[in-house]
Amino acid sequence: MEYLSPEWLAAAHEALGVVTPVDADVVVAYTVTGDGDDADVAYAVRLGPGRVGTSTDPGAVADADVSFALLRSSAEAIARGERSASSAFLDGELRLGGDINVLLEHARTLADVDDVLAGLRPGTGGEGG
């Protein structure tokens, strides 16, 4: 399955069901701008008291507490572990918006999200093709 495809997003939602829910509703939006022939992709990771999961509803991204925006090539390099998100941020390739305190407050849960999604990322054997 292709990284950030509808199938990948559905698989990500299912995989995130194992992440321990949090006591607040938190939305982290991602906007990945296509470079070359790739289309733009917008999705959100929702942390909440019932379940942690993804949403591809564009309306759901509008209510984000925190947002990340980057080019697809940067997103893929970060996902493969070839580049850190912090280096992409420092180089101006990853833009952060919203309330940074939300990131700090939920850092552990977001790290769990990252760990769970590792099996679905390109170059990890989870991309399926």
ChimeraX attribute file (.defattr): number of C-alpha atoms within 10 A of each C-alpha:
attribute: neighborCount
match mode: 1-to-1
recipient: residues
	/A:1	16
	/A:2	15
	/A:3	20
	/A:4	23
	/A:5	12
	/A:6	13
	/A:7	12
	/A:8	19
	/A:9	21
	/A:10	15
	/A:11	16
	/A:12	23
	/A:13	20
	/A:14	13
	/A:15	18
	/A:16	23
	/A:17	16
	/A:18	14
	/A:19	18
	/A:20	16
	/A:21	18
	/A:22	15
	/A:23	10
	/A:24	11
	/A:25	14
	/A:26	21
	/A:27	25
	/A:28	23
	/A:29	28
	/A:30	21
	/A:31	19
	/A:32	23
	/A:33	18
	/A:34	14
	/A:35	12
	/A:36	8
	/A:37	6
	/A:38	11
	/A:39	13
	/A:40	13
	/A:41	17
	/A:42	19
	/A:43	21
	/A:44	26
	/A:45	23
	/A:46	23
	/A:47	25
	/A:48	16
	/A:49	13
	/A:50	13
	/A:51	17
	/A:52	25
	/A:53	24
	/A:54	24
	/A:55	19
	/A:56	17
	/A:57	11
	/A:58	13
	/A:59	10
	/A:60	18
	/A:61	22
	/A:62	12
	/A:63	14
	/A:64	20
	/A:65	19
	/A:66	20
	/A:67	20
	/A:68	18
	/A:69	18
	/A:70	19
	/A:71	17
	/A:72	21
	/A:73	16
	/A:74	20
	/A:75	24
	/A:76	18
	/A:77	16
	/A:78	18
	/A:79	21
	/A:80	15
	/A:81	15
	/A:82	10
	/A:83	14
	/A:84	14
	/A:85	17
	/A:86	12
	/A:87	12
	/A:88	17
	/A:89	15
	/A:90	10
	/A:91	10
	/A:92	11
	/A:93	17
	/A:94	18
	/A:95	16
	/A:96	16
	/A:97	13
	/A:98	14
	/A:99	12
	/A:100	12
	/A:101	11
	/A:102	14
	/A:103	16
	/A:104	10
	/A:105	10
	/A:106	14
	/A:107	12
	/A:108	11
	/A:109	17
	/A:110	18
	/A:111	12
	/A:112	15
	/A:113	22
	/A:114	13
	/A:115	12
	/A:116	16
	/A:117	18
	/A:118	19
	/A:119	15
	/A:120	22
	/A:121	22
	/A:122	21
	/A:123	17
	/A:124	13
	/A:125	11
	/A:126	16
	/A:127	16
	/A:128	13
	/A:129	9
